[in-house]
């Protein structure tokens, strides 16, 4: 589901970037001189402004797509770790909060023993994509 959403975001980015490019191209003069008598009575569209606006829109969309991808990756990493904890009988996953940001995982909450704490940290560290684990677990 996450991959499908990521693919959708990338398709939207590509479509918007292509639209911005073609709008800039459509309203450019392409180096062709228009005779004065053939020019319309309405004001001319500033093609440079249109190109600049298209470029800004494309950059904004690309930045948004990168942020969306990072959020999806963080969410997927958190879900992987929570799933591993839920499947492990020695860890009470409901009492442990898992937060992920750019590969850095923070574990917080309460555990019943040092062994449970060690196992929770180990499960997080052994997950692909984790660069560092911050342990804020409290033994009750």
C-alpha positions as CSV (number, residue, x, y, z in Angstrom):
1,X,0.0,0.0,0.0
2,X,2.8,2.4,0.8
3,X,4.6,1.6,-2.4
4,X,1.4,2.2,-4.4
5,X,1.0,5.6,-2.7
6,X,4.7,6.4,-3.4
7,X,4.2,5.5,-7.0
8,X,1.1,7.7,-7.2
9,X,3.0,10.6,-5.7
10,X,5.8,10.2,-8.2
11,X,3.3,10.0,-11.1
12,X,1.7,13.2,-9.9
13,X,5.1,14.9,-9.7
14,X,6.0,13.8,-13.2
15,X,2.6,15.0,-14.6
16,X,2.8,18.4,-13.0
17,X,6.4,18.9,-14.1
18,X,5.5,17.9,-17.7
19,X,2.5,20.2,-17.6
20,X,4.7,23.1,-16.3
21,X,7.3,22.4,-19.0
22,X,4.7,22.3,-21.8
23,X,2.9,25.4,-20.6
24,X,6.2,27.3,-20.7
25,X,6.9,25.9,-24.2
26,X,3.3,26.6,-25.4
27,X,3.4,30.2,-24.4
28,X,7.0,30.9,-25.6
29,X,7.7,32.5,-28.9
30,X,10.1,29.8,-30.0
31,X,12.3,32.4,-31.7
32,X,9.6,33.2,-34.4
33,X,9.0,36.8,-35.2
34,X,5.3,37.8,-35.5
35,X,4.5,40.6,-37.9
36,X,3.1,43.7,-36.2
37,X,-0.1,43.5,-38.2
38,X,-0.7,39.9,-37.1
39,X,-0.2,40.6,-33.4
40,X,-3.4,40.3,-31.4
41,X,-5.0,43.4,-29.8
42,X,-4.8,41.9,-26.4
43,X,-1.6,42.2,-24.3
44,X,1.1,39.6,-24.9
45,X,1.8,36.9,-22.4
46,X,5.2,37.3,-20.8
47,X,6.8,34.0,-21.8
48,X,9.7,34.3,-19.4
49,X,7.3,34.8,-16.5
50,X,5.4,31.6,-17.6
51,X,8.7,29.6,-17.8
52,X,9.8,30.9,-14.4
53,X,6.4,30.1,-12.9
54,X,6.5,26.6,-14.4
55,X,10.0,26.1,-13.0
56,X,8.9,27.2,-9.5
57,X,5.9,24.9,-9.6
58,X,8.1,22.0,-10.7
59,X,10.6,22.7,-7.9
60,X,7.8,22.9,-5.3
61,X,6.2,19.7,-6.4
62,X,9.6,17.9,-6.4
63,X,10.3,19.2,-2.9
64,X,6.8,18.0,-1.7
65,X,7.4,14.6,-3.3
66,X,10.7,14.2,-1.4
67,X,9.0,15.1,1.9
68,X,6.2,12.7,1.2
69,X,8.7,9.9,0.4
70,X,10.6,10.6,3.7
71,X,7.4,10.5,5.7
72,X,6.4,7.2,4.0
73,X,9.8,5.8,4.7
74,X,9.6,6.8,8.4
75,X,6.1,5.3,8.7
76,X,7.2,2.1,7.1
77,X,10.2,1.8,9.4
78,X,8.0,2.4,12.5
79,X,5.5,-0.2,11.2
80,X,8.3,-2.8,10.7
81,X,9.7,-2.4,14.2
82,X,6.2,-2.4,15.8
83,X,5.4,-5.6,13.8
84,X,8.6,-7.3,15.0
85,X,7.8,-6.4,18.6
86,X,4.2,-7.6,18.3
87,X,5.4,-11.0,17.0
88,X,8.0,-11.4,19.8
89,X,6.6,-13.0,22.9
90,X,9.2,-11.4,25.2
91,X,8.2,-7.8,24.3
92,X,4.9,-6.1,25.2
93,X,4.6,-4.0,22.1
94,X,1.6,-2.1,23.3
95,X,3.6,-0.4,26.1
96,X,6.4,0.7,23.8
97,X,6.2,3.8,21.5
98,X,8.3,3.8,18.3
99,X,9.1,7.0,16.5
100,X,11.2,7.2,13.3
101,X,12.9,10.2,11.7
102,X,15.4,9.7,8.9
103,X,16.5,6.3,10.1
104,X,16.8,7.4,13.7
105,X,14.4,5.4,15.9
106,X,13.3,6.5,19.4
107,X,11.9,3.9,21.7
108,X,9.9,5.2,24.7
109,X,7.4,3.8,27.2
110,X,7.6,1.2,29.9
111,X,9.0,-2.4,30.0
112,X,8.8,-5.1,32.7
113,X,12.5,-6.0,32.8
114,X,16.0,-5.3,31.5
115,X,15.7,-8.4,29.2
116,X,12.5,-7.0,27.6
117,X,14.3,-3.6,27.2
118,X,17.3,-5.2,25.6
119,X,15.1,-7.3,23.2
120,X,13.1,-4.2,22.1
121,X,16.3,-2.3,21.4
122,X,17.8,-5.3,19.6
123,X,14.7,-5.7,17.4
124,X,14.8,-2.0,16.4
125,X,18.6,-2.1,15.7
126,X,18.2,-5.2,13.5
127,X,15.6,-3.6,11.3
128,X,16.8,-2.6,7.8
129,X,17.0,1.2,7.4
130,X,17.7,1.9,11.0
131,X,20.9,4.0,11.5
132,X,20.6,4.7,15.2
133,X,18.3,3.8,18.2
134,X,17.6,6.1,21.0
135,X,16.5,4.2,24.1
136,X,14.1,6.0,26.4
137,X,12.5,3.0,27.8
138,X,11.8,2.9,31.6
139,X,11.8,-0.4,33.6
140,X,8.8,-0.4,35.9
